[in-house]
Amino acid sequence: MAVDHHSPTVRKSARALLIDDQGNLILFRRIKDGISPYLVTPGGGIDPGESVDTALVRELWEELGATAHIGHIVYTHYESDKKPRGTAQYFVVARLETMEVSKRTGIEFDDETRGTYEVVRMGLKETKWTAANLKPEGLMKFLDDFGEFLLEEANRIPAIKSS
């Protein structure tokens, strides 16, 4: 049964736990005036009519110029205190196929008021995630507890390109 990922009260997004062939997680280091730098996963809003997978394929291309082998949802984060509506973030394990950051097209990269998006690679098993200032905070403990599992899941994803 298809899941409706749109709601007037909840903003839904697809986020990638994008793993390269060296076992690194691909992230953005966000740098914004007046805020300590922090890390986020690539991804963004699910448009009307899109599935989580379709949104993730689009977001990876827009934000990283990347193609990936898409797995399944392994973590979901909900926040109800966001205004005017709550958020639901679906984190999907994915294995990086290609990435050419120079081809990214997302509008956020042209808006200086949004700060910078530096692409970083961090060892999934080697990093102490609870000290990494990764958003959302609950994801840090998940990565500490399930990093090895995510590497195994990434290696199980069938080799079907995302775009």
C-alpha positions, -999 to 999 in steps of 0.1 A, spaced: 0 0 0 13 34 -9 20 59 19 8 95 15 38 116 24 19 149 23 0 165 51 -10 200 59 3 196 94 36 177 89 65 186 66 80 153 53 115 149 40 137 122 26 173 121 40 202 99 28 225 80 49 248 80 19 278 56 22 308 56 -2 329 26 -11 353 34 17 327 32 45 323 69 49 291 87 54 286 117 31 274 148 50 272 185 48 290 207 73 266 237 76 282 270 85 258 299 92 264 332 109 257 332 146 254 294 148 281 268 157 289 246 126 269 214 125 265 184 103 234 173 83 226 145 59 218 153 23 181 153 14 150 175 15 113 179 12 91 153 -5 71 170 -33 34 162 -40 31 129 -57 67 118 -49 77 87 -30 105 88 -4 128 71 -29 119 95 -58 124 125 -36 158 112 -24 170 105 -59 161 141 -69 176 156 -37 209 137 -41 212 150 -77 203 186 -67 225 188 -36 255 166 -46 253 159 -84 252 123 -71 237 90 -82 232 63 -57 218 28 -51 188 34 -29 180 11 0 152 14 25 142 35 54 163 27 85 155 56 108 126 80 112 128 113 132 97 133 142 95 167 157 62 182 167 74 216 180 82 231 146 59 259 135 36 261 118 37 223 115 57 193 126 83 174 107 89 138 98 123 129 83 127 95 67 164 84 67 172 59 39 204 39 36 220 45 2 253 35 -15 271 62 -35 275 54 -72 288 87 -86 292 123 -73 302 155 -91 295 184 -67 301 208 -95 268 196 -111 246 203 -81 216 225 -88 199 231 -55 187 267 -50 201 268 -14 236 270 -28 229 303 -45 214 319 -14 242 334 7 218 340 36 216 302 40 253 298 48 276 273 33 272 236 26 307 219 28 307 183 17 325 161 42 331 123 45 333 108 79 341 71 87 309 55 97 326 31 122 354 53 132 335 84 142 321 89 177 288 103 164 274 115 198 303 141 197 299 151 161 272 178 163 250 160 138 213 171 133 189 158 143 204 148 176 187 115 178 205 104 147 239 105 165 231 77 189 215 57 161 248 59 141 269 50 171 247 20 178 240 8 143 270 20 121 281 -16 114 245 -26 105 243 3 81 275 -7 63 261 -42 59 228 -28 46 245 -6 21 264 -36 7 232 -55 3 215 -28 -19 210 -41 -54 231 -23 -80 203 -3 -97 213 33 -103 191 61 -88 192 82 -120 
